Amino acid sequence: MKRVLIKLSGESLMGENALIDKEKTKEIAKLMKRVREMGIEVSIVIGGGNFFRGRSNEDMYQLYVDTMGMLGTTINALGLLDAFKKEGVSGIISTPFDLNGLIPKYSTEEVLEKIKDNVVIFGGGTGHIGCSTDTCASNKASMIKADTIIKLTNVNGVYDKDPNKYSDAVMYDKLTHQEVLDNPEIKVMDIPAIKECMDNNIDITVINFNDKENLIRVLNGELIGTRITSNE
């Protein structure tokens, strides 16, 4: 792998007493430093679930729900960048918003140039109402021509049904994008995101992030988690 996009949940930044825990962000920063030292170009799409989850507030106007979510991801991006700087990791934030100079605005061409020497943190989602961070991940992976999306979760991979609810859930080692699209019980990413990955020949790897070494293992070629591909 030469260039990867990591899909990271906002909840992964949470601690017992903080929405953005300093030790959690420090751990992620150290991990990104190791990835960069492997010669891999890396970007991150960060979620905002530690601040606000839209599906838990369905009685609110969609405009407000989505805007709050996008702003939450931007706050998380700033929290990550702070940890990066403290650990000596070069990074930038790219958002779809004009934040009046608070965060520099980068063009696609500038992002493609910056990613060679920086971890690019994508905050703010797609900047559009009705789009999840899954869609943002597939959009950004397509934009930077990533080899794969690595989705970091709290389960070991992709299952035929929710493993938190069903003890007999079976984990897949490998799937095709089409198999995911054909089976609504397989929950990985939103349907538009899966379609975009299939159209642009982008693999998706789902691994358990409770063990941080899993990221290094999969980048070293170990077969862990679930791989979604149409290349074989």
NUDOMAR-200004 format. One record per residue (C-alpha): x, y, z. Coordinates in nm, 3 decimals, decimal comma, padded with zeros to 5 digits. Layout:
BEGIN
<<X Y Z>> ...
//
This chain:
BEGIN
<<00,000 00,000 00,000>> <<00,131 00,343 -00,094>> <<-00,159 00,570 00,004>> <<-00,442 00,490 00,244>> <<-00,742 00,667 00,390>> <<-00,837 00,585 00,747>> <<-01,198 00,615 00,860>> <<-01,194 00,702 01,228>> <<-01,499 00,745 01,450>> <<-01,540 01,043 01,676>> <<-01,604 00,803 01,964>> <<-01,247 00,672 01,930>> <<-01,127 01,008 02,068>> <<-01,344 00,993 02,380>> <<-01,221 00,927 02,732>> <<-01,409 00,871 03,055>> <<-01,417 01,241 03,135>> <<-01,351 01,413 02,803>> <<-01,508 01,429 02,459>> <<-01,156 01,459 02,317>> <<-00,918 01,270 02,542>> <<-00,554 01,383 02,529>> <<-00,416 01,032 02,579>> <<-00,638 00,890 02,304>> <<-00,531 01,155 02,053>> <<-00,167 01,113 02,157>> <<-00,192 00,739 02,093>> <<-00,337 00,800 01,746>> <<-00,067 01,058 01,668>> <<00,208 00,812 01,761>> <<00,044 00,549 01,543>> <<00,029 00,787 01,244>> <<00,397 00,864 01,296>> <<00,475 00,495 01,260>> <<00,262 00,468 00,947>> <<00,446 00,760 00,790>> <<00,779 00,600 00,882>> <<00,668 00,293 00,684>> <<00,667 00,514 00,374>> <<00,287 00,516 00,348>> <<00,096 00,834 00,266>> <<-00,205 00,860 00,493>> <<-00,518 01,066 00,537>> <<-00,795 01,049 00,796>> <<-01,168 01,109 00,774>> <<-01,286 01,174 01,128>> <<-01,643 01,138 01,250>> <<-01,824 01,353 01,504>> <<-02,020 01,102 01,713>> <<-01,848 01,201 02,035>> <<-02,021 01,539 02,004>> <<-02,343 01,468 01,821>> <<-02,516 01,176 01,649>> <<-02,782 01,271 01,398>> <<-02,973 00,943 01,411>> <<-03,030 00,999 01,784>> <<-03,194 01,336 01,715>> <<-03,439 01,261 01,437>> <<-03,690 01,514 01,572>> <<-03,456 01,801 01,477>> <<-03,437 01,973 01,140>> <<-03,204 01,785 00,906>> <<-03,018 02,106 00,823>> <<-02,928 02,164 01,188>> <<-02,851 01,800 01,256>> <<-02,609 01,770 00,965>> <<-02,448 02,108 01,030>> <<-02,385 02,018 01,394>> <<-02,234 01,689 01,287>> <<-02,002 01,852 01,034>> <<-01,886 02,111 01,288>> <<-01,824 01,829 01,538>> <<-01,591 01,655 01,292>> <<-01,404 01,982 01,241>> <<-01,350 02,019 01,615>> <<-01,219 01,661 01,625>> <<-00,982 01,737 01,337>> <<-00,837 02,026 01,538>> <<-00,797 01,800 01,840>> <<-00,606 01,548 01,630>> <<-00,386 01,813 01,470>> <<-00,292 01,945 01,813>> <<-00,179 01,595 01,916>> <<00,010 01,554 01,589>> <<00,209 01,871 01,645>> <<00,302 01,765 01,998>> <<00,429 01,429 01,866>> <<00,619 01,579 01,573>> <<00,379 01,451 01,307>> <<00,336 01,685 01,010>> <<-00,031 01,733 00,937>> <<-00,290 01,961 00,786>> <<-00,668 01,991 00,807>> <<-00,879 02,005 00,493>> <<-01,243 02,110 00,523>> <<-01,506 02,207 00,265>> <<-01,580 02,527 00,458>> <<-01,447 02,879 00,438>> <<-01,377 02,939 00,807>> <<-01,257 03,297 00,764>> <<-00,891 03,206 00,797>> <<-00,928 02,993 01,111>> <<-00,834 02,683 00,909>> <<-00,649 02,725 00,575>> <<-00,851 02,636 00,267>> <<-00,677 02,389 00,035>> <<-00,763 02,305 -00,324>> <<-00,763 01,944 -00,443>> <<-00,428 02,003 -00,612>> <<-00,281 02,141 -00,288>> <<-00,411 01,845 -00,087>> <<-00,253 01,603 -00,335>> <<00,076 01,784 -00,296>> <<00,053 01,817 00,083>> <<-00,025 01,448 00,141>> <<00,325 01,356 00,028>> <<00,469 01,506 00,348>> <<00,168 01,545 00,578>> <<-00,110 01,342 00,730>> <<-00,421 01,504 00,585>> <<-00,713 01,519 00,828>> <<-01,045 01,566 00,650>> <<-01,291 01,748 00,876>> <<-01,636 01,882 00,801>> <<-01,757 01,581 00,606>> <<-01,851 01,657 00,247>> <<-01,992 01,997 00,339>> <<-02,333 01,888 00,208>> <<-02,655 01,815 00,391>> <<-02,763 01,449 00,386>> <<-02,415 01,301 00,342>> <<-02,253 01,081 00,605>> <<-01,884 01,056 00,687>> <<-01,895 00,721 00,500>> <<-01,971 00,917 00,185>> <<-01,699 01,164 00,279>> <<-01,453 00,875 00,313>> <<-01,533 00,735 -00,032>> <<-01,526 01,086 -00,186>> <<-01,189 01,171 -00,035>> <<-01,040 00,829 -00,110>> <<-01,140 00,876 -00,473>> <<-01,002 01,228 -00,475>> <<-00,658 01,134 -00,341>> <<-00,653 00,804 -00,538>> <<-00,610 00,593 -00,224>> <<-00,532 00,224 -00,257>> <<-00,770 00,136 00,023>> <<-00,996 00,268 00,296>> <<-00,919 00,123 00,638>> <<-01,221 00,147 00,863>> <<-01,131 00,126 01,232>> <<-01,412 -00,018 01,444>> <<-01,481 -00,186 01,777>> <<-01,550 -00,529 01,621>> <<-01,313 -00,767 01,444>> <<-01,452 -00,722 01,094>> <<-01,772 -00,746 00,889>> <<-02,038 -00,994 00,998>> <<-02,350 -01,142 00,842>> <<-02,548 -00,974 01,123>> <<-02,481 -00,753 01,424>> <<-02,232 -00,942 01,647>> <<-02,331 -00,725 01,943>> <<-02,685 -00,863 01,921>> <<-02,639 -01,215 01,785>> <<-02,395 -01,465 01,933>> <<-02,408 -01,678 01,617>> <<-02,298 -01,392 01,388>> <<-02,035 -01,507 01,137>> <<-01,745 -01,286 01,030>> <<-01,640 -01,263 00,665>> <<-01,272 -01,273 00,572>> <<-01,337 -01,134 00,225>> <<-01,628 -00,988 00,029>> <<-01,679 -00,813 -00,300>> <<-01,836 -00,470 -00,321>> <<-02,126 -00,628 -00,510>> <<-02,187 -00,885 -00,236>> <<-02,216 -00,600 00,015>> <<-02,458 -00,414 -00,211>> <<-02,668 -00,728 -00,264>> <<-02,704 -00,808 00,107>> <<-02,870 -00,535 00,317>> <<-02,784 -00,727 00,635>> <<-02,414 -00,657 00,580>> <<-02,348 -00,324 00,748>> <<-02,016 -00,171 00,646>> <<-02,068 00,174 00,496>> <<-02,355 00,358 00,333>> <<-02,466 00,223 -00,005>> <<-02,347 00,531 -00,202>> <<-02,003 00,497 -00,041>> <<-01,978 00,127 -00,135>> <<-02,084 00,206 -00,492>> <<-01,826 00,482 -00,524>> <<-01,552 00,253 -00,395>> <<-01,654 -00,016 -00,643>> <<-01,662 00,232 -00,932>> <<-01,316 00,363 -00,842>> <<-01,162 00,026 -00,760>> <<-01,093 00,116 -00,395>> <<-01,065 -00,167 -00,143>> <<-01,213 -00,140 00,206>> <<-01,055 -00,313 00,504>> <<-01,242 -00,330 00,835>> <<-01,040 -00,402 01,149>> <<-01,074 -00,380 01,526>> <<-00,911 -00,063 01,659>> <<-00,926 -00,167 02,023>> <<-00,587 -00,323 01,948>> <<-00,396 -00,035 01,789>> <<-00,132 -00,274 01,650>> <<-00,395 -00,410 01,411>> <<-00,344 -00,107 01,188>> <<00,028 -00,175 01,158>> <<-00,038 -00,545 01,097>> <<-00,277 -00,485 00,811>> <<-00,044 -00,229 00,654>> <<00,230 -00,492 00,670>> <<00,009 -00,725 00,469>> <<-00,133 -00,946 00,742>> <<-00,477 -01,089 00,666>> <<-00,686 -00,965 00,955>> <<-01,036 -00,824 00,970>> <<-01,246 -00,819 00,655>> <<-01,133 -00,709 00,312>> <<-01,386 -00,583 00,056>> <<-01,245 -00,585 -00,295>> <<-01,335 -00,633 -00,658>> <<-00,975 -00,685 -00,767>> <<-00,970 -01,065 -00,741>> 
//
